[in-house]
């Protein structure tokens, strides 16, 4: 028997490549900050790096992603502990 092929509606998935690339960039910088903070025993780069790694999973707007990521990158330079 030949089974009839029923067309399945494809779900529209809005994959934004800019979000992927920015997330990759901020995650990479976050890994560097995390390793630096862990080796030097500094809390601010460690927490900032951890947040840079995690936050792109929860932000769906490109401009908001860039803004939060830039603020988290600048944070260890303004708060030195």
Secondary structure, 3 states (H helix, E strand, C coil): CCCCCCCCCCCCCCCCHHHHHHHHHHHHHHHHHHHHHHHHCCHHHHHHHHHHHHHHHCCCCHHHHHHHHHHHHHHHHHCCC
